[in-house]
Amino acid sequence: MVYAFLIHTLRAPQAQDMGLCRVLYSCVFGAENSPDDPRPHGAERDRLLRKEQILAVARQVESMCRLQQQASGRTPMDLQPQSSDEPVPLHEAPVGAFRLAAGDPFQEVRTVVWLGVLSLGFALVLDAHENLLLAEGTLRLLVRLLLDHLRLLTPSANLLLRADRIEGILARFLPHGQLLFLNDQFVQGLEKEFSAAWPR
Amino acid sequence: MFTAAAEGLLHQARRIQDEELQKFCSRVVKLLQKEELGPDAVDALQRLFLIVSATKYKRKLEKTCVDLLQTTLCAPKCPEQLQLLCTAILRERSPSDDLNLSCDHVQNSRQLSLVASVLLAQGDKKEEVRSVGQRAFRVLESRQPEGPSLRHLLPVVSKVTHLAPHTLHEDQTNLLSKRLVDWLRYASVQQGVPHTSGGFFSAPRARQPGPVTEVDGAVATDFFTVLSTGQHFTEDQWLNVQAFSMLRAWLLHSSPRGPSSPDTDDKSELEGSTLSVLSATSTASHLLPPQERLREKAFEYCQRLIEQSTRRALRKGDSDLQKACLVEAVLLLDVLCRQDPSFLYRTLSCLKALHARLCGDPARVRALLPIAQFFLNHGEAAAVDSEAILQHLFTRIPCELFHSPMLAFEFVCFCRDSLPVFGRNLDILRRSFPNLFKLLAWNSPALTSEFVALLPSLVDSATAVEMLHTLLDLPCLTAALDLQLRNPSCLEASRDPQFQGLLQHLLRATASGTTERLAPLHQLLQPLASLTRVVQCAEAVPTLLQAFFSAVTQFADGALSNQLALLLLERSDSLYQVPQYEAHVHRVLSSQFLVLCARHPSLVVELAKELLEFVGSVSSVHSREAMLTAVVWAVGEYLSVSWDRRCTVEQINRFFEVLEALLFEVTQSRPSATLPKCPPRVITVLMTTLTKLASRSQDLIPRVSLFLSKMRSLAQNPAPSSDRCGEDAGAVCTRAAELLTLLKMPSVAQFVLTPSAEVSEPRYHRDTNTALPLALRTVSRLVEKEAGLLLG
């Protein structure tokens, strides 16, 4: 199952010192228990920890993506489509995976699958031993849906105030972090239902 | 895409003050209390979500606001948009102490799903997971009319099972297992009818538009699965998809004996085959208890998926799904066989056929990994030889597909996770290290930490030397792979047989047992040394070398240590010239050389000849300063009878001469453009080593004292042409003075400079008669007194 889904900024490889990596949206499905810690910790501290864990993942994804892009000699602008109506060639978008050891930063061992599109990074934080093919497919699907329904490629796009749509997409295609085996027709059907319920 | 305007918005949301936030909350409360909840409410909630989620610190919201959010969430007539936003805001604030949301009276499964996503994020301090689980089962058990109700429920159940499997009672587990059987095996095989209101679901008894199809367009031949398609779907078909999606986790967590109890693998082969005869003939599965029946149906589902994956899908999305289904089917079969070994007999033939089919299909390579995992897990029990499968996996896949980051990652994870079950096949893994290193060379940032964990199991005394060479040549391997990728025929096209041979060795698939000196190849591939990928790999090598050495030093005996030490010396000036690579590698190699010497001090005596050669060349001073310093220090430390009885006075004298000559050369020669100034560390270590040797062969003391005085005066009065800076000169001077002082009392010098092994005992330092600082202070005072007497 998926533990968390996040969207964050990806800065261009050259501009490393401009600003910080920002998490634009994150959704945690369920929570990690901390039963062994004897100290009574407030809810605030738990939330703080959770936010920092997500930020740590975002930073690592950003650096992995940057390293991969640099190694393959691609610039982020390579993925820019000619017009905003064309679909982004997602199969060429950089994608990768890495493992997080127990305690660093999550309690348990987790795997992160990520995908980068222009200046946005998308990541799924999975439990260990998940079906990575399914996770990768689901992530691509989510990114495609988000790019389409939030029109993220237009210059004035802004996903910060569109959390409702993101939630709507996640509720259908990744309910409670459950990865679903959806064939093409199912996806189409669900998408139609989503478009009907949430007109653009 | 992320514009300055967006950055500004984020900044604003983080900076909003408490007062302003409270005003905004009142506005939200007013908007939510209206009869008609319109776009204003949506807009306000979107902003509130941003404010709450933008900062990692807690935002104080008024109680009325939070309560109203909770009420709106549960309101049945509320539009989905608002419900989702309320849920999201409450979830973003979690864990939170001011939440009084409960699922106790929730009847509607959709509402339960929303409430659950907030409650499950609280962290289970008040047993929220249990209460959500119990409520979910209550809804499941109650007689609900047909409709889209259950589709919201299953993911909740799946999550609860994942988080707290022990909270479910046996009858609840049985209930769900029964329902899962229905959904998995007996879903409708007719397509759904489009709902008139534009929704997604329809009642299965409406007018039938036709049967579902396979992914290649043919009419479905058997029961409905996730690979069955149609224009519209029915509710139970949707539940089929969800049921399969959660099946593996459910089987693992709901099994009464636990996920993989140790007995199942130990069951004897005989017992397994007896049981299999029974299960192969028994089709009266409705007589089985629910868990067993679920397993049986799951098995049938997997077999059907494997059959369905042979079809050529018409759409790319379906083709990708087929691959994911194959992986899932194999993983499921693995779980089933672990829980009930009677499945083993039927599974083996099926998987062997699948493996044969996949070997010839490059697009489905990733599915080979779970198959190999299966055979490693169950090979012993089934007396099947997994060797052939592993051979194919390790020798073919990495060569051809090192450039795919996801495959490389999965491959390495497979190696790491399977280490406990490799058994006598561990040899195949070890001998395939050259192929595994290709994955590492190409994808170093993502895989370095995985390999650091894997290395201790990869290296053994037979392959250590070859592996060290390969590690040192890793950036060169990256360059060669890049060349091969861009120009696949470079191996045959080159007319130079030496180049061909070396390249072939570098790109070999398995450990050859031989080593080749790749220096000519380094030169030929020099233009590629500045490639970013090569540089990234070069940056990873020092970490890998450290991991290699910490593994090797655990088991290396004297002979192997000698070999490795010689290797370090030899390779230190034969490295692929990537910027900064040599400097970093030298640092690691020199410190590891000292570690080797510390573990096997006789190394110095046994390799005396080679070490003499090494320290004799002046060029080492500038090109291999770190190595030279380490070697000289090691000589000073370990070339003595107390470490190895075979050490002769002759050896000591010979080293002395060579080192003295070296020191003379480096201090007398004028620094020039080609020969920079000698670093003071080299000078001091040479002086110290010479003194140590002299303390062991005391005839040398006068020579050394003379030399040291000269050094001291040279340092105090540097020649005008030399640009020795004050600090360096000071250090040299001080050291020379210390050493001279020590030599004035030869027995003390011996005690200080050639301590016996007992010096590492704490007693040596606590006992006032033997403590070193005391001895030094005494010596200094005596010498000063002597000097004072001399001066009158």
Interface residues (C-beta under 8 A of the other chain):
Chain A: M1 T9 G19 R22 L24 Y25 S26 C27 V28 F29 G30 A31 E32 N33 S34 G42 A43 E44 D46 R47 L48 K51 E52 L55 S63 M64 L67 Q68 Q70 A71 S72 G73 V95 G96 A97 F98 R99 A101 T111 V117 L118 S119 L120 D127 H129 N131 L132 L133 L134 E136 G137 L152 L153 P155 S156 A157 N158 L160 L161 R162 A163 D164 E167 G168 A171 P175 H176 G177 Q178 L179 L180 F181 L182 N183 D184 Q185 F186 V187 G189 L190 K192 E193 A196 A197 W198
Chain B: M1 F2 T3 A5 A6 E7 L9 L10 A13 V42 D43 L45 Q46 R47 F49 L50 S53 K56 Y57 K58 E80 Q81 L84 L85 T87 A88 R91 R93 S94 P95 S96 D97 S113 A116 S117 L120 A121 Q122 G123 D124 V129 H152 L154 P155 V156 S158 K159 H162 L163 G198 G199 F200 V215 V226 L227 S228 T229 G230 Q231 H232 F233 V241 Q242 F244 S245 M246 A249 R315 G317 D318 D320 L321 K323 A324 C325 V327 E328 L331 R366 A367 P405 M406 F409 E410 C413 D417 P445 A446 S449 E450 T532 R533 Q536
